[in-house]
Amino acid sequence: MKTHETSVDSFDAEALKELRPENQLGKTALVLAAVCVAAWFSNVVNGAPLLDALPGMLILYVMVIIGLVMGRLCPFYLPSVAWVSLISIIATLPVFPVSEWIIAQLAAVNFLAVVTPVLAYAGLALTGREFAMFKQAGWKLVIVSLLVFTGTFIGSAVVAHIML
């Protein structure tokens, strides 16, 4: 009789459900707060005073937390990023009562500076499971990835050259 061993190569959908951000709200809120603080300080690179961007960063934090809570409480599954996007879009629609104030506060946040620490973390956050999947995919994945990146870069450059 074979015993089932859990390894890095196995795929457990139920275990992955428990790891979703909306299912670990406390932990996610703390990590998100740390990311927001790093992004807030990186906003200084733009030359903006630190306190000017504070309301905008707090608004971003609250919108993300509301989106995660919606993802947890809603009876059907929708990815967290979709909930956060939906909440953010609704909050900035002209028909939303305080959208002008929200947009004015977010104007002090340089989104390129905000995204930099997030992308740095995403690049460093590779797990053993992801390395195992990469090994299984083999060398063909490297060629396809390079072709996709090159095509995207060239396509973007062509569009930018035509439009600008």
Secondary structure, DSSP 8 states (H G I E B T S, - for coil): -------TT---HHHHHHTSGGG-HHHHHHHHHHHHHHHHHHGGGGT--HHHHHHHHHHHHHHHHHHHHHHHHSSS---HHHHHHHHHHHHHSTTSTTHHHHHHHHTTS-HHHHHHHHHHHHHH---HHHHHHHHHH-HHHHHHHHHHHHHHHHHHHHHHHHH-
